[in-house]
Amino acid sequence: MNEPLLIVIAGPTGSGKTALSIELAEHLGGEIVSCDSVAVYREMEIGTAKPSHEERARVPHYLIDVVDPSVEYTAGQYARDARAAIAEIAARGRVPIMAGGTGLYLRAVLEGLSPVARRDETIRARLRRSVERFGSAHLYRILQRLDAPAAASIHTNDIPKLIRAIEVCLLEKKPMSEAWQHQKPEPLTGFRIARIGLNPPRAALYDRLNARAAQMFADGLVEETRTLIAKYDRDCRALTSLGYAQAMAEIEGTMPREEALAAVAQGHRNYAKRQLTWFRRDAAMQWIEAFGSQSTQTALTLVKVCG
C-alpha cells in the first residue's frame, strides 16, 4: 500500500506560497500546515503576512495563532505540533500541505532536530545585555563568526534564536551546525514527500516586497505594535520580528517613518535571499521559477510525478 502524500511548499517571503497551497488544497482535498515562525503568534496580523481570514475559511489551516506573543515557541515544539497535525490530516484521508518559509521549522519536521546543549542562564544574560548595549546586529555578527551556516538561517532581529545559537556554540565548543551533524535526529517517516520550491524573478519579487512593506505601514503596523507593547511589554518575543522591531523604533522616536519603512523593505529583501540560500541546499526540492499564483498546473504535475 502506498504511503500517504505530504506536499511541502517552500520559498522566499512574498513568493506566493499561500496562494499555491490553497489552490493545491482545493484541487487535491488538502489541508494546510503553516510553517512560519511568526504566524504562530496571536494578535499579530499586519506584520506577519498570514493567510487572510477569507483564505483560512476556504481551506483548514493549522499552526496559525497558537500562542501569545510573549511565548518563546521553539523549533522543537513546532516540529511536535506539526507532525501531529500532519498525521491527523492524513489519517482522515486528506492531503497535508506544509507551506511556509521558516527553513529551520521545515527541517525540524522533515529531518528532526538533534539534541543539543542545555540552557545556560549566565550566558543568556550576558548576551541579552549585549543586545541592550549594541543591538541585535551585534549578536548576528558574533554568530556569523562562530557559525556562518547557522547565521544564514536566522533573521538578524530574531534575538531568541541568535542567543540560542551562540549559547550552543559556546557550550559545545563547536558551531551549532556541526553539533547537529554529530547527533542522530529522527526524520519524518511514513510519507511520500513532494517538495516544491518557488523562485520567482528577483526584480518582480523585490517589487512585491517593497509594496508589501509600504502596505503594512498604511494598514496600521505601528498602531498594532503599540497595542502589543501595551499588552505584552516592549521585551516580548514578538517585537523582535522584522517589521515590528522597526515599528517599535518609530514609536520610541529612534527611527522616522520613512527610514523605518525603508528598513522593513530592505529587511524583507535580505531575508528572501537567506531563505533561498537555505532551501537550495535541499537537493530534493523541485523548483518553479514563478510566483505561486502562476504555478498551480506545474505544481500539480510535480506532485503527480511523486506518485
HELIX and SHEET records of a PDB file:
HELIX    1   1 LYS A   17  LEU A   28  1                                  12    
HELIX    2   2 HIS A   53  ARG A   58  1                                   6    
HELIX    3   3 ALA A   75  ALA A   91  1                                  17    
HELIX    4   4 GLY A  103  LEU A  110  1                                   8    
HELIX    5   5 GLU A  121  PHE A  134  1                                  14    
HELIX    6   6 SER A  136  LEU A  146  1                                  11    
HELIX    7   7 ALA A  148  ALA A  152  1                                   5    
HELIX    8   8 ILE A  159  GLU A  172  1                                  14    
HELIX    9   9 MET A  176  GLN A  181  1                                   6    
HELIX   10  10 ARG A  202  ALA A  218  1                                  17    
HELIX   11  11 LEU A  221  TYR A  232  1                                  12    
HELIX   12  12 ARG A  237  THR A  240  5                                   4    
HELIX   13  13 TYR A  244  ILE A  251  1                                   8    
HELIX   14  14 ARG A  257  PHE A  279  1                                  23    
HELIX   15  15 GLY A  292  GLN A  294  5                                   3    
HELIX   16  16 THR A  296  CYS A  306  1                                  11    
SHEET    1   A 6 HIS A  61  TYR A  62  0                                        
SHEET    2   A 6 GLY A  30  SER A  34  1                                        
SHEET    3   A 6 VAL A  95  ALA A  99  1                                        
SHEET    4   A 6 LEU A   5  ALA A  10  1                                        
SHEET    5   A 6 ARG A 192  LEU A 198  1                                        
SHEET    6   A 6 GLN A 286  ILE A 288  1                                        
END                                                                             
